[in-house]
């Protein structure tokens, strides 16, 4: 990935952005799986997809890239919560 080329974040799905945001908050894979109501293997698969799309080799590199780009761990669509969470609270 070229320095300053941050269009790669647009390639991430909504769920991948949520996972990356959670990684930026230092949440574990297990914590992310509980929060997103998905299995641990699913979260690991999403992380692998993030690494491919961001063209980095590790979770740490993905988080560093996100911070360097100014990408916020509190992106608006991440904070809105999942559909399941909205149904649970009756939103």
C-alpha positions as a LaTeX table, in Angstrom:
\begin{tabular}{lrrr}
\hline
Residue & $x$ (\AA) & $y$ (\AA) & $z$ (\AA) \\
\hline
Unk1 & 0.00 & 0.00 & 0.00 \\
Unk2 & 1.32 & 3.42 & $-0.88$ \\
Unk3 & 1.74 & 6.03 & 1.83 \\
Unk4 & $-1.24$ & 8.38 & 1.67 \\
Unk5 & $-3.44$ & 5.95 & $-0.30$ \\
Unk6 & $-6.35$ & 5.54 & 2.09 \\
Unk7 & $-9.16$ & 4.80 & $-0.37$ \\
Unk8 & $-8.80$ & 1.18 & 0.74 \\
Unk9 & $-11.11$ & 1.86 & 3.71 \\
Unk10 & $-13.97$ & 2.37 & 1.26 \\
Unk11 & $-13.49$ & $-1.25$ & 0.16 \\
Unk12 & $-14.35$ & $-2.52$ & 3.64 \\
Unk13 & $-17.87$ & $-3.78$ & 4.27 \\
Unk14 & $-19.89$ & $-2.31$ & 7.12 \\
Unk15 & $-19.13$ & $-5.34$ & 9.30 \\
Unk16 & $-15.41$ & $-5.14$ & 8.47 \\
Unk17 & $-15.40$ & $-1.48$ & 9.49 \\
Unk18 & $-17.05$ & $-2.50$ & 12.76 \\
Unk19 & $-14.40$ & $-5.16$ & 13.35 \\
Unk20 & $-11.58$ & $-2.74$ & 12.54 \\
Unk21 & $-13.10$ & $-0.20$ & 14.90 \\
Unk22 & $-13.20$ & $-2.83$ & 17.63 \\
Unk23 & $-9.57$ & $-3.74$ & 16.96 \\
Unk24 & $-8.69$ & $-0.05$ & 17.28 \\
Unk25 & $-10.31$ & $-0.15$ & 20.75 \\
Unk26 & $-8.07$ & $-3.16$ & 21.59 \\
Unk27 & $-10.97$ & $-5.60$ & 21.84 \\
Unk28 & $-10.16$ & $-9.31$ & 21.59 \\
Unk29 & $-11.55$ & $-11.57$ & 18.89 \\
Unk30 & $-13.82$ & $-13.18$ & 21.49 \\
Unk31 & $-15.12$ & $-9.77$ & 22.64 \\
Unk32 & $-15.78$ & $-8.75$ & 19.04 \\
Unk33 & $-17.65$ & $-12.00$ & 18.37 \\
Unk34 & $-19.88$ & $-11.49$ & 21.41 \\
Unk35 & $-20.58$ & $-7.86$ & 20.51 \\
Unk36 & $-21.40$ & $-8.70$ & 16.89 \\
Unk37 & $-23.34$ & $-11.91$ & 17.65 \\
Unk38 & $-21.10$ & $-13.99$ & 15.36 \\
Unk39 & $-18.70$ & $-16.88$ & 15.95 \\
Unk40 & $-15.00$ & $-16.47$ & 16.67 \\
Unk41 & $-14.08$ & $-18.13$ & 13.33 \\
Unk42 & $-16.31$ & $-15.60$ & 11.54 \\
Unk43 & $-14.49$ & $-12.70$ & 13.20 \\
Unk44 & $-11.14$ & $-14.24$ & 12.26 \\
Unk45 & $-12.34$ & $-14.54$ & 8.67 \\
Unk46 & $-13.43$ & $-10.89$ & 8.68 \\
Unk47 & $-10.02$ & $-9.87$ & 10.03 \\
Unk48 & $-8.26$ & $-11.82$ & 7.24 \\
Unk49 & $-10.47$ & $-10.03$ & 4.73 \\
Unk50 & $-9.58$ & $-6.64$ & 6.27 \\
Unk51 & $-5.87$ & $-7.44$ & 6.03 \\
Unk52 & $-6.20$ & $-8.39$ & 2.35 \\
Unk53 & $-8.23$ & $-5.29$ & 1.48 \\
Unk54 & $-5.89$ & $-2.95$ & 3.36 \\
Unk55 & $-2.85$ & $-4.78$ & 1.94 \\
Unk56 & $-1.24$ & $-5.25$ & 5.35 \\
Unk57 & 0.16 & $-8.33$ & 7.10 \\
Unk58 & $-1.10$ & $-7.98$ & 10.66 \\
Unk59 & $-3.90$ & $-6.64$ & 12.81 \\
Unk60 & $-1.46$ & $-4.18$ & 14.33 \\
Unk61 & $-0.52$ & $-2.87$ & 10.88 \\
Unk62 & $-4.23$ & $-2.43$ & 10.05 \\
Unk63 & $-4.82$ & $-0.47$ & 13.26 \\
Unk64 & $-1.73$ & 1.70 & 12.72 \\
Unk65 & $-2.81$ & 2.41 & 9.13 \\
Unk66 & $-6.29$ & 3.37 & 10.32 \\
Unk67 & $-4.92$ & 5.77 & 12.93 \\
Unk68 & $-2.40$ & 7.29 & 10.50 \\
Unk69 & $-5.15$ & 7.87 & 7.96 \\
Unk70 & $-7.29$ & 9.69 & 10.50 \\
Unk71 & $-9.93$ & 6.98 & 10.31 \\
Unk72 & $-11.93$ & 7.09 & 13.51 \\
Unk73 & $-12.78$ & 4.14 & 15.73 \\
Unk74 & $-16.15$ & 5.86 & 16.16 \\
Unk75 & $-17.29$ & 5.96 & 12.53 \\
Unk76 & $-21.00$ & 6.94 & 12.43 \\
Unk77 & $-22.24$ & 3.66 & 10.96 \\
Unk78 & $-20.23$ & 1.70 & 13.54 \\
Unk79 & $-21.78$ & 3.53 & 16.47 \\
Unk80 & $-25.28$ & 3.01 & 15.11 \\
Unk81 & $-25.11$ & $-0.65$ & 16.20 \\
Unk82 & $-26.13$ & $-3.83$ & 14.45 \\
Unk83 & $-29.64$ & $-4.60$ & 13.32 \\
Unk84 & $-29.92$ & $-7.26$ & 16.02 \\
Unk85 & $-28.93$ & $-4.72$ & 18.67 \\
Unk86 & $-31.54$ & $-2.28$ & 17.37 \\
Unk87 & $-34.22$ & $-4.97$ & 17.54 \\
Unk88 & $-33.16$ & $-5.92$ & 21.06 \\
Unk89 & $-33.68$ & $-2.39$ & 22.37 \\
Unk90 & $-36.75$ & $-1.69$ & 20.23 \\
Unk91 & $-35.14$ & 1.14 & 18.26 \\
\hline
\end{tabular}
